[in-house]
Amino acid sequence: MSRRRRAVKRIVPPDPRFGSVEVSGFINRVMKRGQKTIAQKIVYGALELVEREAKRDPLGVFSQALKNSTPLLQVKARRVGGATYQIPIEVDPGRGGALAVRWLIHSASTRKGMPMIRRLALEF
C-alpha cells in the first residue's frame, strides 16, 4: 500500500518595495527565463502607473483586482451511469488565487500595441 506524500508549500519572501507576499508571488509568475529584475520593473511600473492615473493606493487596487478575478466555483465532470454531468464545486482558496494570477497575466499579455507595464496596469 503506497502512501501519498503531501507537497510542502514553498514560503515566498515578501517583495522589497511593498513588503507584500502577494506582490512577490505575482512577480515570480510574471518572470520569464529567470529574469526577475525585468519582472520587478514590469510589476512595479504597472503599480506606479495605477497610482499615478487612478490616484489610489496601488496595493489596494492590486489586491482588489486579484479578489475580483478569483473564481468561487468550478465544474467537475461526474459520470453517473452512462451520462456525464457537470457538477459545480467550490474552488480551494489557494487554487483560486493561482487561477486569478494566471488569468490576469494572460489577459495582460494577450493585449497588443502597448508595453507590458501599461497592459498590466489596465488589467489592474
N, C-alpha and C positions, 0 to 999 in steps of 0.2 A: 504494500500500500504506500503510495507516494504522498508526501505532504507538500502542499503549495506554500512557498515562502512569500510572504507579503513584502512588496517592494518598499524600501525606506525612502521617503520623500527627501530630496536634497534641500537643504536650507540655503536660500538665496540671501546674500547680504544686501542691506539697503543701499540705494544709489547715493553717490556723494553729494549731489546738489540738493535734493529734496528730503533725503533720509527715508524714502518710501520703498518698501519691498515690492509693491505693485509696479512702480515705475521701473525698478531694477529688472523684474521679470519680463516686463514689456520690452525693455531694451534688449534683453537676451533673445527674445523672439524676433525682433526686427533685424538682429545681427545676421549677416551672411558671411560665410567663409572665415569666421573668426575675427572679423574687423569690428571690434567693439567700439573703438573711438568714433568710427563713422556712424554706427548705430546710435551712440550717445548724442552726436551732433544733430542727427535727424530728429530724435525724440525731444531733446531739449529745445531745439529750434522750433519744433511744432508747438510745444508748450508755451514758449515765449511769444509766438505769433498769436496763439489763443489769448494770452494775457493782454497783448497789445491791442488786438482788434475787438475782443469781446469785453475787455476791461473787467474781467472776473478772475477769481483765483484759478490758476491753471490746474492745480491738483484736484480741486473740486470739479472742474469741467471734465478732467480725465476720469476720475472715479465715477462720475455720473454717466459718461459715455460707456464705460465698462458695465455699469449696472443696467443701463438701458438695453445693451446688446446681449446680456446674459439670458439664455433660454431657461424657462422654468420646466417645460415638458419636452419629452421626445417620444417618438413612437417606436415600438419594437414589434417585429413580426412574430406572430404566435400561431402555430399550426394546431388546429383543432379538427380532428377527423381528416377530411381531405381538403379543407379550406384554410387559407391563411388570413388571419385578421391582424390589423394594425392596432395595437393596444398602447394608449398613452401611459407613460410612466414619468415620475419626477426625475429631474436631472440632478445628479450629485453636485454640490456646490463647487468642488474642485474641477470637475469636468465642465461645468457651466462657465466658469471663469476662463478656462483654457479655450473653450469654443469662442467666447467673446473676444479674447485677444486675437485669436486666429482670424476671426471674421473681420475685425477692424483693420488688421494689417492687410488682409487680402483685398478688401474693398478699397483701401487707400492705394494699393499697388496697381489695381486694375484701372484706376483713373489715368488719363493720359493728358499730356500737354502742359504739365507744370512740374516743378521739383517735388520730391518726396516729402519735404518738410511741409510744403503748402497742402499737399494731398492729405497728409496725416492730420494736419490742423483742421481741415474741412471735415474730416470724419469725426473728430472730437466734437 
